[in-house]
Structures are given as C-alpha cells and as structure tokens.
C-alpha cells in the first residue's frame, strides 16, 4: 500500500483557455504553463509519482522538452497511471482540492471526474472538491489557481 501527495499552482493570465481536470471551463483567463497548465492533472500526476517513489512530474515531463509543449495534461496523467499498473499497483482512491476564487468550479466537477477516465482513472475512484481562499493570498486575489491531491495505491490483485 502506498500513499502520495501532490501540489500544483499556475498563474491565471489572459489569452489562455482555463483547463482543469481535462475540462475547458469558460473564464476570461486561463492557466499559464508549458503544457495546458492543468493544475488538477498535474497535482494528481505528482501524487501518483510520489506514491511510486519515482521523483516528480518535472523529472518525467521536463518543461525544456518540446515533446510536452502545449500537450493535454490528461495524456501526462495517463502515462503515469499506466506506470502505476506496470509497477504492480492500482489506484484505490484519489482526493483533491482545487483552490480558486473564480470561476465557480463546483458545476464542473462531474465533468472533470468523467474526463479523468480518459487517463484510465475511473470516476468512482476520484474525489474532487473546490473552495475559495476567502480572498487571501494569490489564489484569493485571482492571480492563480492551486490544487492539492492525495492518492492511495494498493498492490494489484492480478
Ligand atoms: Mg503544473
């Protein structure tokens, strides 16, 4: 049995789509990043990598590598979810918290859970929660969005 923790934050800027959990959320700003800036996928990916004890997301997908430029972070997550299986584990549970002042995330949570299934993570294994930061700090001022995630891996029964 393994646990992992992941954290990510990205800056909100004009001229970018807001992609979270693989879902395009209507907003006047989007997350800046080498990939699509999907902080939820990145935090979950980092939690899985941490549970495997195999470094971090930057080691697996360096932002200096043109291969990952503009790529959907669902693909990065899929890549690592497959690695979890290869290492003899399965994902028992993922819990996460998105910290965003705006836009309202709640109405998009079901879509995100569904979108994560494209990475091989069943919606029944994922919890996504959302909250504001009560106006405090970078997330509270709407300068960026932060995500925390934890995961539990269990030895595969195969
Ligand atoms: Mg990131």
Backbone and ligand atoms as CSV (ligand in chain L), in Angstrom:
chain,resi,resn,atom,element,x,y,z
A,1,UNK,N,N,0.848,-1.192,0.000
A,1,UNK,CA,C,0.000,0.000,0.000
A,1,UNK,C,C,0.889,1.250,0.000
A,2,UNK,N,N,0.558,2.203,-0.787
A,2,UNK,CA,C,1.361,3.440,-0.874
A,2,UNK,C,C,0.433,4.653,-0.857
A,3,UNK,N,N,0.924,5.730,-0.262
A,3,UNK,CA,C,0.207,6.990,-0.394
A,3,UNK,C,C,1.100,7.992,-1.111
A,4,UNK,N,N,0.494,8.983,-1.720
A,4,UNK,CA,C,1.250,10.029,-2.392
A,4,UNK,C,C,0.539,11.359,-2.213
A,5,UNK,N,N,1.326,12.418,-2.242
A,5,UNK,CA,C,0.769,13.776,-2.124
A,5,UNK,C,C,1.262,14.605,-3.303
A,6,UNK,N,N,0.387,15.442,-3.821
A,6,UNK,CA,C,0.768,16.303,-4.934
A,6,UNK,C,C,0.219,17.702,-4.728
A,7,UNK,N,N,0.959,18.673,-5.207
A,7,UNK,CA,C,0.519,20.068,-5.144
A,7,UNK,C,C,0.923,20.738,-6.438
A,8,UNK,N,N,0.082,21.626,-6.929
A,8,UNK,CA,C,0.482,22.421,-8.088
A,8,UNK,C,C,-0.244,23.751,-8.071
A,9,UNK,N,N,0.358,24.734,-8.678
A,9,UNK,CA,C,-0.298,26.030,-8.854
A,9,UNK,C,C,0.158,26.616,-10.180
A,10,UNK,N,N,-0.742,27.325,-10.819
A,10,UNK,CA,C,-0.403,28.016,-12.062
A,10,UNK,C,C,-1.021,29.408,-12.040
A,11,UNK,N,N,-0.358,30.306,-12.739
A,11,UNK,CA,C,-0.807,31.691,-12.830
A,11,UNK,C,C,-1.967,31.807,-13.825
A,12,UNK,N,N,-2.953,32.624,-13.482
A,12,UNK,CA,C,-4.060,32.914,-14.405
A,12,UNK,C,C,-3.691,34.117,-15.269
A,13,UNK,N,N,-3.762,33.930,-16.569
A,13,UNK,CA,C,-3.426,35.026,-17.496
A,13,UNK,C,C,-4.478,35.119,-18.596
A,14,UNK,N,N,-4.525,36.287,-19.222
A,14,UNK,CA,C,-5.445,36.457,-20.338
A,14,UNK,C,C,-4.904,35.735,-21.566
A,15,UNK,N,N,-5.792,35.343,-22.453
A,15,UNK,CA,C,-5.354,34.730,-23.711
A,15,UNK,C,C,-5.064,33.250,-23.608
A,16,UNK,N,N,-5.429,32.626,-22.495
A,16,UNK,CA,C,-5.264,31.178,-22.356
A,16,UNK,C,C,-6.605,30.560,-21.990
A,17,UNK,N,N,-6.817,29.325,-22.434
A,17,UNK,CA,C,-8.006,28.587,-22.005
A,17,UNK,C,C,-7.807,28.131,-20.565
A,18,UNK,N,N,-8.912,28.062,-19.824
A,18,UNK,CA,C,-8.844,27.507,-18.465
A,18,UNK,C,C,-9.189,26.023,-18.537
A,19,UNK,N,N,-8.150,25.201,-18.415
A,19,UNK,CA,C,-8.335,23.743,-18.457
A,19,UNK,C,C,-8.049,23.194,-17.067
A,20,UNK,N,N,-9.028,22.524,-16.489
A,20,UNK,CA,C,-8.846,21.878,-15.179
A,20,UNK,C,C,-9.465,20.490,-15.238
A,21,UNK,N,N,-8.703,19.495,-14.858
A,21,UNK,CA,C,-9.214,18.130,-14.906
A,21,UNK,C,C,-9.623,17.735,-16.316
A,22,UNK,N,N,-8.955,18.315,-17.304
A,22,UNK,CA,C,-9.250,17.976,-18.694
A,22,UNK,C,C,-10.490,18.656,-19.251
A,23,UNK,N,N,-11.081,19.567,-18.467
A,23,UNK,CA,C,-12.316,20.243,-18.890
A,23,UNK,C,C,-12.020,21.713,-19.203
A,24,UNK,N,N,-12.547,22.166,-20.317
A,24,UNK,CA,C,-12.404,23.561,-20.734
A,24,UNK,C,C,-13.499,24.372,-20.031
A,25,UNK,N,N,-13.100,25.177,-19.048
A,25,UNK,CA,C,-14.064,25.918,-18.218
A,25,UNK,C,C,-14.122,27.367,-18.694
A,26,UNK,N,N,-15.308,27.841,-19.041
A,26,UNK,CA,C,-15.416,29.227,-19.539
A,26,UNK,C,C,-14.960,30.237,-18.479
A,27,UNK,N,N,-13.991,31.082,-18.842
A,27,UNK,CA,C,-13.476,32.098,-17.928
A,27,UNK,C,C,-12.668,33.084,-18.762
A,28,UNK,N,N,-12.509,34.325,-18.267
A,28,UNK,CA,C,-11.791,35.310,-19.084
A,28,UNK,C,C,-10.269,35.123,-19.030
A,29,UNK,N,N,-9.808,34.240,-18.158
A,29,UNK,CA,C,-8.381,33.956,-18.073
A,29,UNK,C,C,-8.168,32.446,-18.052
A,30,UNK,N,N,-6.921,32.026,-18.337
A,30,UNK,CA,C,-6.576,30.610,-18.275
A,30,UNK,C,C,-5.253,30.419,-17.586
A,31,UNK,N,N,-4.891,29.177,-17.366
A,31,UNK,CA,C,-3.672,28.880,-16.612
A,31,UNK,C,C,-2.467,28.836,-17.542
A,32,UNK,N,N,-1.437,29.582,-17.135
A,32,UNK,CA,C,-0.196,29.659,-17.904
A,32,UNK,C,C,0.640,28.419,-17.619
A,33,UNK,N,N,1.227,27.849,-18.670
A,33,UNK,CA,C,2.086,26.684,-18.453
A,33,UNK,C,C,2.678,26.200,-19.754
A,34,UNK,N,N,3.706,25.366,-19.638
A,34,UNK,CA,C,4.361,24.770,-20.804
A,34,UNK,C,C,3.378,23.828,-21.506
A,35,UNK,N,N,2.638,23.085,-20.672
A,35,UNK,CA,C,1.572,22.225,-21.209
A,35,UNK,C,C,0.292,23.073,-21.228
A,36,UNK,N,N,-0.848,22.458,-20.997
A,36,UNK,CA,C,-2.099,23.228,-20.949
A,36,UNK,C,C,-2.322,23.889,-19.589
A,37,UNK,N,N,-1.397,23.680,-18.656
A,37,UNK,CA,C,-1.477,24.344,-17.340
A,37,UNK,C,C,-2.518,23.733,-16.412
A,38,UNK,N,N,-2.921,22.515,-16.705
A,38,UNK,CA,C,-3.997,21.857,-15.934
A,38,UNK,C,C,-3.475,21.440,-14.551
A,39,UNK,N,N,-3.660,22.330,-13.580
A,39,UNK,CA,C,-3.076,22.133,-12.251
A,39,UNK,C,C,-3.673,20.919,-11.528
A,40,UNK,N,N,-4.930,20.579,-11.828
A,40,UNK,CA,C,-5.516,19.393,-11.187
A,40,UNK,C,C,-4.812,18.134,-11.689
A,41,UNK,N,N,-4.694,18.014,-13.004
A,41,UNK,CA,C,-3.996,16.843,-13.550
A,41,UNK,C,C,-2.558,16.776,-13.043
A,42,UNK,N,N,-1.910,17.944,-12.941
A,42,UNK,CA,C,-0.510,17.942,-12.502
A,42,UNK,C,C,-0.384,17.503,-11.044
A,43,UNK,N,N,-1.283,17.991,-10.189
A,43,UNK,CA,C,-1.222,17.620,-8.771
A,43,UNK,C,C,-1.492,16.123,-8.593
A,44,UNK,N,N,-2.476,15.610,-9.332
A,44,UNK,CA,C,-2.790,14.175,-9.241
A,44,UNK,C,C,-1.623,13.345,-9.789
A,45,UNK,N,N,-1.065,13.787,-10.916
A,45,UNK,CA,C,0.083,13.085,-11.509
A,45,UNK,C,C,1.241,13.037,-10.526
A,46,UNK,N,N,1.498,14.163,-9.858
A,46,UNK,CA,C,2.608,14.230,-8.901
A,46,UNK,C,C,2.345,13.343,-7.680
A,47,UNK,N,N,1.082,13.254,-7.263
A,47,UNK,CA,C,0.739,12.368,-6.141
A,47,UNK,C,C,1.030,10.916,-6.520
A,48,UNK,N,N,0.662,10.530,-7.741
A,48,UNK,CA,C,0.903,9.151,-8.189
A,48,UNK,C,C,2.395,8.860,-8.291
A,49,UNK,N,N,3.152,9.822,-8.841
A,49,UNK,CA,C,4.604,9.638,-8.969
A,49,UNK,C,C,5.220,9.529,-7.576
A,50,UNK,N,N,4.718,10.342,-6.652
A,50,UNK,CA,C,5.224,10.298,-5.271
A,50,UNK,C,C,4.945,8.950,-4.621
A,51,UNK,N,N,3.761,8.411,-4.863
A,51,UNK,CA,C,3.416,7.105,-4.285
A,51,UNK,C,C,4.306,6.000,-4.852
A,52,UNK,N,N,4.745,6.180,-6.092
A,52,UNK,CA,C,5.664,5.203,-6.694
A,52,UNK,C,C,7.102,5.430,-6.233
A,53,UNK,N,N,7.350,6.602,-5.630
A,53,UNK,CA,C,8.713,6.935,-5.206
A,53,UNK,C,C,9.631,7.169,-6.388
A,54,UNK,N,N,9.085,7.751,-7.457
A,54,UNK,CA,C,9.871,7.910,-8.686
A,54,UNK,C,C,10.062,9.375,-9.065
A,55,UNK,N,N,10.341,10.203,-8.069
A,55,UNK,CA,C,10.669,11.594,-8.358
A,55,UNK,C,C,9.437,12.463,-8.415
A,56,UNK,N,N,9.405,13.359,-9.396
A,56,UNK,CA,C,8.280,14.274,-9.509
A,56,UNK,C,C,7.931,14.511,-10.981
A,57,UNK,N,N,6.895,15.300,-11.195
A,57,UNK,CA,C,6.377,15.491,-12.554
A,57,UNK,C,C,7.419,16.154,-13.469
A,58,UNK,N,N,8.233,17.043,-12.881
A,58,UNK,CA,C,9.262,17.729,-13.669
A,58,UNK,C,C,10.336,16.786,-14.184
A,59,UNK,N,N,10.566,15.717,-13.420
A,59,UNK,CA,C,11.566,14.727,-13.838
A,59,UNK,C,C,11.031,13.907,-15.016
A,60,UNK,N,N,9.750,13.579,-14.970
A,60,UNK,CA,C,9.158,12.743,-16.019
A,60,UNK,C,C,8.808,13.533,-17.271
A,61,UNK,N,N,8.413,14.806,-17.071
A,61,UNK,CA,C,7.973,15.628,-18.209
A,61,UNK,C,C,8.644,16.997,-18.120
A,62,UNK,N,N,9.948,17.073,-18.406
A,62,UNK,CA,C,10.661,18.353,-18.255
A,62,UNK,C,C,10.070,19.455,-19.135
A,63,UNK,N,N,9.966,20.679,-18.579
A,63,UNK,CA,C,9.371,21.761,-19.379
A,63,UNK,C,C,10.349,22.303,-20.415
A,64,UNK,N,N,11.551,21.704,-20.462
A,64,UNK,CA,C,12.511,22.050,-21.516
A,64,UNK,C,C,12.342,21.125,-22.725
A,65,UNK,N,N,11.495,20.099,-22.565
A,65,UNK,CA,C,11.319,19.102,-23.621
A,65,UNK,C,C,10.167,19.515,-24.531
A,66,UNK,N,N,10.462,19.835,-25.807
A,66,UNK,CA,C,9.410,20.304,-26.722
A,66,UNK,C,C,8.297,19.274,-26.925
A,67,UNK,N,N,8.587,18.013,-26.619
A,67,UNK,CA,C,7.596,16.932,-26.741
A,67,UNK,C,C,6.340,17.229,-25.906
A,68,UNK,N,N,6.500,17.965,-24.797
A,68,UNK,CA,C,5.388,18.175,-23.868
A,68,UNK,C,C,4.779,19.561,-23.998
A,69,UNK,N,N,5.282,20.363,-24.964
A,69,UNK,CA,C,4.774,21.730,-25.102
A,69,UNK,C,C,3.325,21.714,-25.600
A,70,UNK,N,N,2.438,22.366,-24.842
A,70,UNK,CA,C,1.040,22.500,-25.243
A,70,UNK,C,C,0.243,21.199,-25.160
A,71,UNK,N,N,0.858,20.160,-24.602
A,71,UNK,CA,C,0.208,18.853,-24.592
A,71,UNK,C,C,-0.936,18.835,-23.566
A,72,UNK,N,N,-1.946,18.004,-23.822
A,72,UNK,CA,C,-3.015,17.828,-22.842
A,72,UNK,C,C,-2.460,17.104,-21.635
A,73,UNK,N,N,-2.693,17.670,-20.451
A,73,UNK,CA,C,-2.160,17.059,-19.238
A,73,UNK,C,C,-2.849,15.748,-18.907
A,74,UNK,N,N,-4.014,15.500,-19.518
A,74,UNK,CA,C,-4.659,14.190,-19.378
A,74,UNK,C,C,-3.706,13.107,-19.913
A,75,UNK,N,N,-2.958,13.443,-20.972
A,75,UNK,CA,C,-2.006,12.478,-21.533
A,75,UNK,C,C,-0.860,12.194,-20.566
A,76,UNK,N,N,-0.407,13.250,-19.873
A,76,UNK,CA,C,0.665,13.058,-18.878
A,76,UNK,C,C,0.159,12.143,-17.761
A,77,UNK,N,N,-1.064,12.413,-17.326
A,77,UNK,CA,C,-1.664,11.617,-16.255
A,77,UNK,C,C,-1.843,10.162,-16.703
A,78,UNK,N,N,-2.283,9.992,-17.950
A,78,UNK,CA,C,-2.475,8.639,-18.487
A,78,UNK,C,C,-1.154,7.868,-18.481
A,79,UNK,N,N,-0.107,8.570,-18.903
A,79,UNK,CA,C,1.233,7.990,-18.944
A,79,UNK,C,C,1.634,7.451,-17.561
A,80,UNK,N,N,1.381,8.253,-16.535
A,80,UNK,CA,C,1.776,7.863,-15.171
A,80,UNK,C,C,0.810,6.812,-14.601
A,81,UNK,N,N,-0.486,6.904,-14.950
A,81,UNK,CA,C,-1.446,5.890,-14.491
A,81,UNK,C,C,-1.071,4.513,-15.052
A,82,UNK,N,N,-0.538,4.503,-16.278
A,82,UNK,CA,C,-0.084,3.236,-16.860
A,82,UNK,C,C,1.151,2.725,-16.134
A,83,UNK,N,N,2.020,3.648,-15.727
A,83,UNK,CA,C,3.221,3.274,-14.979
A,83,UNK,C,C,2.840,2.660,-13.628
A,84,UNK,N,N,1.784,3.204,-13.003
A,84,UNK,CA,C,1.293,2.661,-11.734
A,84,UNK,C,C,0.961,1.171,-11.913
A,85,UNK,N,N,0.260,0.881,-13.005
A,85,UNK,CA,C,-0.106,-0.524,-13.293
A,85,UNK,C,C,1.134,-1.381,-13.531
A,86,UNK,N,N,2.066,-0.824,-14.324
A,86,UNK,CA,C,3.295,-1.572,-14.627
A,86,UNK,C,C,4.066,-1.932,-13.363
A,87,UNK,N,N,3.951,-1.060,-12.358
A,87,UNK,CA,C,4.692,-1.302,-11.111
A,87,UNK,C,C,3.923,-2.219,-10.157
A,88,UNK,N,N,2.763,-2.731,-10.625
A,88,UNK,CA,C,2.026,-3.707,-9.824
A,88,UNK,C,C,1.050,-3.099,-8.831
A,89,UNK,N,N,0.666,-1.844,-9.085
A,89,UNK,CA,C,-0.295,-1.188,-8.184
A,89,UNK,C,C,-1.564,-0.817,-8.936
A,90,UNK,N,N,-2.626,-0.606,-8.191
A,90,UNK,CA,C,-3.806,0.039,-8.766
A,90,UNK,C,C,-4.236,1.193,-7.868
A,91,UNK,N,N,-4.916,2.144,-8.485
A,91,UNK,CA,C,-5.350,3.339,-7.763
A,91,UNK,C,C,-6.599,2.999,-6.965
A,92,UNK,N,N,-6.496,3.061,-5.640
A,92,UNK,CA,C,-7.658,2.793,-4.797
A,92,UNK,C,C,-8.481,4.059,-4.621
A,93,UNK,N,N,-7.800,5.199,-4.470
A,93,UNK,CA,C,-8.526,6.442,-4.226
A,93,UNK,C,C,-7.644,7.648,-4.508
A,94,UNK,N,N,-8.277,8.681,-5.024
A,94,UNK,CA,C,-7.628,9.990,-5.189
A,94,UNK,C,C,-8.563,11.032,-4.580
A,95,UNK,N,N,-8.035,11.868,-3.730
A,95,UNK,CA,C,-8.818,13.000,-3.227
A,95,UNK,C,C,-8.082,14.284,-3.599
A,96,UNK,N,N,-8.815,15.329,-3.889
A,96,UNK,CA,C,-8.168,16.565,-4.325
A,96,UNK,C,C,-8.991,17.786,-3.925
A,97,UNK,N,N,-8.293,18.896,-3.832
A,97,UNK,CA,C,-8.948,20.181,-3.545
A,97,UNK,C,C,-8.431,21.224,-4.532
A,98,UNK,N,N,-9.342,21.859,-5.231
A,98,UNK,CA,C,-8.992,22.976,-6.115
A,98,UNK,C,C,-9.271,24.260,-5.348
A,99,UNK,N,N,-8.276,25.152,-5.293
A,99,UNK,CA,C,-8.452,26.434,-4.599
A,99,UNK,C,C,-8.480,27.535,-5.650
A,100,UNK,N,N,-9.676,28.068,-5.872
A,100,UNK,CA,C,-9.859,29.090,-6.909
A,100,UNK,C,C,-10.933,30.067,-6.442
A,101,UNK,N,N,-10.634,31.339,-6.530
A,101,UNK,CA,C,-11.629,32.348,-6.148
A,101,UNK,C,C,-12.737,32.433,-7.192
A,102,UNK,N,N,-12.333,32.386,-8.439
A,102,UNK,CA,C,-13.248,32.401,-9.578
A,102,UNK,C,C,-12.600,31.608,-10.710
A,103,UNK,N,N,-13.325,31.042,-11.627
A,103,UNK,CA,C,-14.784,30.939,-11.645
A,103,UNK,C,C,-15.271,29.876,-10.653
A,104,UNK,N,N,-16.571,29.701,-10.559
A,104,UNK,CA,C,-17.121,28.645,-9.715
A,104,UNK,C,C,-16.749,27.292,-10.320
A,105,UNK,N,N,-16.113,26.458,-9.518
A,105,UNK,CA,C,-15.623,25.171,-10.008
A,105,UNK,C,C,-16.671,24.072,-9.832
A,106,UNK,N,N,-17.472,24.196,-8.785
A,106,UNK,CA,C,-18.417,23.137,-8.417
A,106,UNK,C,C,-19.223,22.554,-9.578
A,107,UNK,N,N,-19.796,23.412,-10.440
A,107,UNK,CA,C,-20.630,22.875,-11.530
A,107,UNK,C,C,-19.856,22.015,-12.531
A,108,UNK,N,N,-18.522,22.059,-12.496
A,108,UNK,CA,C,-17.715,21.329,-13.485
A,108,UNK,C,C,-17.098,20.045,-12.926
A,109,UNK,N,N,-17.329,19.775,-11.649
A,109,UNK,CA,C,-16.636,18.649,-11.004
A,109,UNK,C,C,-17.021,17.305,-11.634
A,110,UNK,N,N,-18.295,17.102,-11.914
A,110,UNK,CA,C,-18.688,15.826,-12.526
A,110,UNK,C,C,-18.035,15.641,-13.893
A,111,UNK,N,N,-17.973,16.731,-14.669
A,111,UNK,CA,C,-17.316,16.653,-15.987
A,111,UNK,C,C,-15.840,16.311,-15.838
A,112,UNK,N,N,-15.196,16.886,-14.817
A,112,UNK,CA,C,-13.767,16.608,-14.603
A,112,UNK,C,C,-13.558,15.138,-14.258
A,113,UNK,N,N,-14.409,14.624,-13.364
A,113,UNK,CA,C,-14.267,13.223,-12.971
A,113,UNK,C,C,-14.427,12.319,-14.190
A,114,UNK,N,N,-15.355,12.668,-15.051
A,114,UNK,CA,C,-15.572,11.896,-16.272
A,114,UNK,C,C,-14.354,12.019,-17.204
A,115,UNK,N,N,-13.821,13.240,-17.313
A,115,UNK,CA,C,-12.679,13.473,-18.212
A,115,UNK,C,C,-11.446,12.694,-17.757
A,116,UNK,N,N,-11.284,12.522,-16.434
A,116,UNK,CA,C,-10.119,11.795,-15.928
A,116,UNK,C,C,-10.163,10.325,-16.337
A,117,UNK,N,N,-11.357,9.823,-16.685
A,117,UNK,CA,C,-11.436,8.423,-17.106
A,117,UNK,C,C,-10.671,8.210,-18.419
A,118,UNK,N,N,-10.457,9.288,-19.189
A,118,UNK,CA,C,-9.647,9.185,-20.409
A,118,UNK,C,C,-8.190,8.888,-20.075
A,119,UNK,N,N,-7.807,9.149,-18.817
A,119,UNK,CA,C,-6.449,8.831,-18.374
A,119,UNK,C,C,-6.414,7.457,-17.701
A,120,UNK,N,N,-7.548,6.754,-17.732
A,120,UNK,CA,C,-7.601,5.423,-17.131
A,120,UNK,C,C,-7.925,5.444,-15.651
A,121,UNK,N,N,-8.443,6.562,-15.158
A,121,UNK,CA,C,-8.803,6.668,-13.747
A,121,UNK,C,C,-10.328,6.710,-13.639
A,122,UNK,N,N,-10.939,5.654,-13.105
A,122,UNK,CA,C,-12.405,5.612,-13.052
A,122,UNK,C,C,-12.978,6.703,-12.154
A,123,UNK,N,N,-14.094,7.324,-12.561
A,123,UNK,CA,C,-14.713,8.371,-11.745
A,123,UNK,C,C,-15.035,7.895,-10.323
A,124,UNK,N,N,-15.294,6.593,-10.171
A,124,UNK,CA,C,-15.640,6.056,-8.847
A,124,UNK,C,C,-14.454,6.041,-7.887
A,125,UNK,N,N,-13.255,6.327,-8.404
A,125,UNK,CA,C,-12.037,6.326,-7.571
A,125,UNK,C,C,-11.548,7.736,-7.277
A,126,UNK,N,N,-12.320,8.744,-7.655
A,126,UNK,CA,C,-11.813,10.115,-7.562
A,126,UNK,C,C,-12.776,11.026,-6.804
A,127,UNK,N,N,-12.219,11.807,-5.920
A,127,UNK,CA,C,-12.959,12.887,-5.275
A,127,UNK,C,C,-12.305,14.219,-5.663
A,128,UNK,N,N,-13.126,15.152,-6.105
A,128,UNK,CA,C,-12.628,16.500,-6.427
A,128,UNK,C,C,-13.469,17.487,-5.633
A,129,UNK,N,N,-12.802,18.297,-4.843
A,129,UNK,CA,C,-13.503,19.310,-4.063
A,129,UNK,C,C,-13.001,20.685,-4.498
A,130,UNK,N,N,-13.794,21.700,-4.253
A,130,UNK,CA,C,-13.375,23.039,-4.651
A,130,UNK,C,C,-13.710,24.018,-3.547
A,131,UNK,N,N,-12.821,24.993,-3.373
A,131,UNK,CA,C,-13.096,26.048,-2.396
A,131,UNK,C,C,-12.409,27.330,-2.821
A,132,UNK,N,N,-12.857,28.423,-2.262
A,132,UNK,CA,C,-12.161,29.690,-2.480
A,132,UNK,C,C,-11.117,29.831,-1.376
A,133,UNK,N,N,-10.317,30.890,-1.461
A,133,UNK,CA,C,-9.335,31.139,-0.402
A,133,UNK,C,C,-9.736,32.370,0.405
A,134,UNK,N,N,-11.056,32.647,0.415
A,134,UNK,CA,C,-11.596,33.756,1.218
A,134,UNK,C,C,-10.891,35.080,0.906
A,135,UNK,N,N,-10.474,35.242,-0.346
A,135,UNK,CA,C,-9.849,36.496,-0.757
A,135,UNK,C,C,-8.393,36.663,-0.346
A,136,UNK,N,N,-7.848,35.647,0.309
A,136,UNK,CA,C,-6.464,35.779,0.812
A,136,UNK,C,C,-5.456,35.145,-0.150
A,137,UNK,N,N,-4.266,35.746,-0.206
A,137,UNK,CA,C,-3.161,35.164,-0.968
A,137,UNK,C,C,-3.391,35.208,-2.474
A,138,UNK,N,N,-2.468,34.549,-3.223
A,138,UNK,CA,C,-2.531,34.648,-4.688
A,138,UNK,C,C,-3.815,34.039,-5.248
A,139,UNK,N,N,-4.254,32.920,-4.633
A,139,UNK,CA,C,-5.479,32.289,-5.128
A,139,UNK,C,C,-6.682,33.178,-4.813
A,140,UNK,N,N,-6.667,33.762,-3.636
A,140,UNK,CA,C,-7.764,34.624,-3.214
A,140,UNK,C,C,-7.878,35.895,-4.049
A,141,UNK,N,N,-6.719,36.381,-4.524
A,141,UNK,CA,C,-6.722,37.585,-5.373
A,141,UNK,C,C,-6.996,37.246,-6.834
A,142,UNK,N,N,-7.172,35.967,-7.135
A,142,UNK,CA,C,-7.460,35.556,-8.512
A,142,UNK,C,C,-6.239,35.583,-9.407
A,143,UNK,N,N,-5.038,35.575,-8.798
A,143,UNK,CA,C,-3.808,35.584,-9.609
A,143,UNK,C,C,-3.455,34.191,-10.125
A,144,UNK,N,N,-4.007,33.196,-9.477
A,144,UNK,CA,C,-3.695,31.827,-9.890
A,144,UNK,C,C,-4.635,30.843,-9.223
A,145,UNK,N,N,-4.434,29.596,-9.573
A,145,UNK,CA,C,-5.234,28.505,-9.011
A,145,UNK,C,C,-4.267,27.471,-8.447
A,146,UNK,N,N,-4.593,26.950,-7.262
A,146,UNK,CA,C,-3.747,25.930,-6.625
A,146,UNK,C,C,-4.564,24.657,-6.445
A,147,UNK,N,N,-3.883,23.532,-6.459
A,147,UNK,CA,C,-4.548,22.235,-6.264
A,147,UNK,C,C,-3.704,21.346,-5.359
A,148,UNK,N,N,-4.352,20.731,-4.394
A,148,UNK,CA,C,-3.729,19.700,-3.568
A,148,UNK,C,C,-4.376,18.360,-3.922
A,149,UNK,N,N,-3.572,17.301,-3.916
A,149,UNK,CA,C,-4.124,15.966,-4.200
A,149,UNK,C,C,-3.395,14.914,-3.373
A,150,UNK,N,N,-4.127,13.914,-2.961
A,150,UNK,CA,C,-3.502,12.732,-2.344
A,150,UNK,C,C,-4.045,11.495,-3.057
A,151,UNK,N,N,-3.237,10.439,-3.018
A,151,UNK,CA,C,-3.701,9.187,-3.614
A,151,UNK,C,C,-3.329,8.017,-2.725
A,152,UNK,N,N,-4.091,6.956,-2.875
A,152,UNK,CA,C,-3.783,5.687,-2.220
A,152,UNK,C,C,-3.661,4.629,-3.304
A,153,UNK,N,N,-2.512,3.960,-3.327
A,153,UNK,CA,C,-2.309,2.853,-4.265
A,153,UNK,C,C,-2.307,1.553,-3.468
A,154,UNK,N,N,-2.912,0.530,-4.037
A,154,UNK,CA,C,-2.846,-0.797,-3.411
A,154,UNK,C,C,-2.205,-1.766,-4.403
A,155,UNK,N,N,-1.605,-2.795,-3.846
A,155,UNK,CA,C,-0.981,-3.825,-4.683
A,155,UNK,C,C,-2.061,-4.420,-5.596
A,156,UNK,N,N,-1.727,-4.535,-6.862
A,156,UNK,CA,C,-2.692,-5.091,-7.801
A,156,UNK,C,C,-2.958,-6.554,-7.470
A,157,UNK,N,N,-4.222,-6.962,-7.600
A,157,UNK,CA,C,-4.576,-8.340,-7.275
A,157,UNK,C,C,-4.225,-9.295,-8.428
A,158,UNK,N,N,-3.843,-8.739,-9.575
A,158,UNK,CA,C,-3.505,-9.579,-10.742
A,158,UNK,C,C,-2.238,-10.387,-10.487
L,1,MG,MG,MG,1.894,22.333,-13.225
